[in-house]
Amino acid sequence: MRAGRILETVLYAGDIAAARDFYSGVLGLAVYDETPGRFVFFKCGDQMLLIFNPEVTSAQSSTQGPPPHGVAGPGHVCFHSSRDGLARWQSHLDGMNVEIEKVIDWPGGGRSIYFRDPAGNSLEFADGAIWDMPERPSLANARIVIATHNKGKLAEFADLLKPYGVTAVSAGELGLAEPAETGTTFAQNARIKALAAMQATGMIAVSDDSGLCVAALDGAPGVYTADWAGPDRDWSRAMRLVEEKLQARGAVTPAQRRAEFVCTLCVIWPDGTERQFEGRAGGHLTWPPRGQLGHGYDPMFVPDGGSRTFAELDPAEKNRISHRARALEALSVELL
């Protein structure tokens, strides 16, 4: 399991009034709540900034409140979790032999789980209800359908999502028909595929539309990347076609053969919620193709800063720098 976004940040100040005046007067933050001499809370977008007087928090012992913490001793960080996720975290921490110090169901709604790190810092997982924040859609620990019939793409997605407890099945495995990709942009085609998979299964659907954009070919093949491989998806044919067009334009040096893979991800939930994310990986094209580990145009694409093609890289190595990995990284910040 992997911790998600931080829900709140705690700072300490002996002079709470001075801190209040600075953060509200200088930084323009609105006070959310305060108790003179004890604390002042500010709301920063979807995060909370809490400022405590350490003389109070380091000595607190109420059975109804958080455990002691303060600048002279343990600090405190709160991580966001969904309500369902809190139960999974409790089970995970128990399995890792990490003692849960306290579980609090707050009177105004929301639950917090407290435990400590080896240094004694107070760590917390809490759902957004503790600050009246709506739950964000999430993929963590969900079973989803990847809208693809490409086994290589499914394996890549499954590997990248596995650390978050996501179980992925492909549209191909479920016997779903492939919808016609009639869009003229990556975003449009990604949405077409995700929507079709979600409607057919009732599951959260994730799709990508990705392609190779070659500068010397005015961005082609772009959204028509798969079409260049023909109806039988002959990628050797597609790579030859790219090379022939580059040669016809006199593009022979790496600088003249600049290209990038682009990936747009679309996530659609059964309730109609949609999100899109983009990732790009720059490089140049080489000839002849090299490597057996990738798929599509991977054997002719050398990423920036490297000397091997995508098809020569171990999948784990490629998955750290690929366009799809970067799109998923953007997705993970919001949804995992």
N, C-alpha and C positions, 0 to 999 in steps of 0.2 A: 504494500500500500504506500501511497505517497501523499504527504500533507498538501492541502490546497492553499488557496489564497489566505493571507492574513486578514482576519476580521477586525482586529483592533491592535493598536500600538500604544504602549504605556511609557510615559516619561515621568520623571520625578522632579519636584520643586518644593523647597522649603517654604517659599513665599508664594502661596497659591494666588493671591490677589495680583501680584506682579506678573505672574504667568498668564493669568486671565487677560490682563490688560494688553500684554504683548501679542498673544495669539489672536485676540479679537481686534485690537486696535491696529496692529502692524500687519498681520497676515489676513485680516478680514474674515476670520472664522466665526461662525455663529455658535454661541454657547448652547449646548444641548441640555445640560443639567449641571448643577453645582451645589456644593455645600461649603460655605466659607471656611477656610482654614484646613479643609480636608481634601477636596478634589474639585476639578472642573473638567467637564467633558465637552468635546467639540465633534461635530460630524463633518467629515471630509469626503464628499462624494458618497461612495458606498463603504467607507471605512470610518472607524472611530479613533480619534486621538484622545487618550485619557491621560490626565496629569494628576498625580497623587502627591500628597505630602508624605514622604517616606517615614516621618516620625509616627504617623498614624498607621499606614499600611503595614509596616514591618512589625507592629505590635498587635495587630488586630487578632481577635480570637473568637469572634462570633461564630456560632454553629450554623447560622443562616447565610453567611457571606463567604467570600473567597478566602483561601488560606493566606498566611502572611507573605508579603513580598515588599521589596523596597530597594532603593539605590545602594544602601549600605549592606545589603544582603542579596537574596535572590531577586532576579528580575521576573518579568511576566510577559508572555506572548500568547495571543489567542488566535487559533486557526479556524477558518470557516469550515463547516461540515453541514451536509443536509441532515435532517432529522433521522432518516434511515441510516445515513452514514455513521451517526453517533453509535448506534448499536454495533455496527461492523468494527468501528474503532475500539470499542470496549472489548470485543472478542479478540481483535488483533493484539491489543496491548496485553491482555491476559495470556495469549499464546506466546508472547515475547517476554513473559515474566516481568512486566512493568506494572508496578503497583498503582492502582487508581486511588488517588488521595481523597477525592470527593466528587460526587455527582449531585448537581443542584438543579431542581426544576423551579425556575424563577416564578414568583407570583404573577408577573405581567406577561408570562409566556416565554418559551424558550428553555433549552436545557444546556448545561455546561458540564464537561468532564474535565477534571483537573488531575494532573500527574506531574512528576518532576523529571528533569534531565539529570545526567550524572553530576553536573555542577550544582544542582540544587535549585535551578531556575524553575519557576512555576509555569507550566505549559497547560493550555486549555484548548479543547475543541468545543465549539458551540454552534448552534444553528442561528440563522439570521434573525429569528424572532426575538432574541434578547435585545436587539436594537430596532425593533419594528421594521426590519428589512425583509422584503419579499424574497422567497427562495428563487435562486437562479436555476434555470434548466441545467442538468448535469448528465454526463455520460458515465461517470465513475461507477464501477461495479454493475453496469447495465448489460443486458443482452441486446445486441444491435444487429441490423442487417447492413452489410456493405453492398451497395448497389453496383456489383461488378460480376462478370463471368470470367475474369482473368485470375487464374490461380496465383500467379506471381504477385499481383496487386493485393489480393486477399492476404497472402502470407506477410507482405510488407506492412499492411495495416495492422494485422493481428499482432505482429512483433512490436510495433510502436505503441499499441494500446494496452498490451498485456500488463505493464507495470501499474496500470490504473484499475485493474480488476475487470476490464471490459472483455466480454465474450462476444466474438464476432463470427457471424455466419454469412456466406455470400448469397447474392441473388441467384447465382448459378446453382449452388447446392440446393436451394429451395425450388429450383425449376421455374423461376420467374422468367417471363419473356423480356427481351431487351427493348426498351422503348426507342422510338426514332429520335435521334439527337438532332433536332431541327433548329437549335439555337445558333447564333452567330458569335457568341462569346463563351468563354469557359464557364462563367457564372451561370449563364442560361442553361447550358447543357448539364451542368452539375445538378441544378435544381430539377430539371426534367427527370433525371434518373433517381434522385432521392425521393421525389414525390411519388413516382410510380412504385418504388419498393415499399414505401411506407403505406400507401393505399392498399397494396396487395397483401401485406403481412400484418398491419396494425402495430408494427414494431418501430422503434426509433430507427431512422434510416440515415446512413452516411454515404455520400457519394463524392467522387471527385471527377473533375474533368481536367485533364492535364495534357500538355503537349510540348513539342519542341518548337521554339521560335528562333529562326536563324536570321541574323541581322542582314546578311548579304542577300537574302531572299525576301527582303521586305517583311520579315516576321513569319513567313511561311515555314513549315506547313501549319503551325499554329493550331487553331481550333479544328483543323482538318487533318491533324497528325495521324489518326488511325486510318483515315480514308486513303492516305498515300500507301498504306500496306495492302490495299485491296480487300475484297470481300472475304478472302481466306486468311487475312491478317499475316501476310508474308512480310516479315520485318526486314529480311535480307533485301527484298525488292524495294522496300521503302528507303532503306539506307542507301542503296544504289541510286535511287532517284534523287535523293538529296545531294549525293556526291556529284552526279552528272550535272545538276543545276549549278552547283558551286564551281565546277570546272568550266562550265559555259560562261560564267561571269568572271573567270580569272581569279577566283578566291583560293589561294594556295597557301598563304602563311596563316599561322594561328590568329594573328590580329584581324585578318580578312575573313576568318571562319568563326567569328564570335557567335555564340548561341546561348540560349538559356532555356531550361525546363521551367514551366510554369504550372502550378497546381492550384486550383480553386476547390475548396471543400464546401459542401453544403450539408447541413444537418437539419432534419425535419422530424419533429415529434408528432405523435398521433393527435395532439391537441391543436396542431397547426403552427406551433412555434417554429421559426426558421432562423438559422444563423449561417453566415458564410465567412470563410477564412482563406487567405492566399499565401503561398510560399513560392519563392524563386531560387533557382540554383544556376549561377552563371559559369561559363566555361568556353571551350572551343571544340570544334569537330576534327577528328583525325581519320585518316584512311590508310590502310584497310582497317576494318573493325577488329577489335581485340577483346577477348574475354568471353566466358561462358556463364557467368553468374547472374547477369541482369536480364532484362527483357526490353522489348521495344527498341528504341534507338540507343540504349545504354552502351553497346559495344563501340560506338563511335564518338561518345561524349566524354571529354576529359574535363573534370571540374577545376575551377580556379584554384591555384595553389597545389595542384597535384600533377602527377605524371601518368597515372593509370586511369583507364576508362572506368565508368560506372560498373561495367560488366566484369572488370578485373578486381573490384573491391569486394571484400567480404560483406555479406548483407548487413551485418551489424555496423560496419564502418560506413557503408553507403547510407544507412538509415540515420546516421548522425548529421549528414550534410545535404541530403536530397531535398528537392523542392517539396516533396510530400512531407518529409520530416519537418520542414520549416512551417508548412501550413498546419501540421498537427501540433507543433509547438505553440503557434498562435491560438489554436483551438484549446489546448490544454490550459492556457492561462485563464480562459473564460469558463470552460466546461468541465474540467477535471480537478 
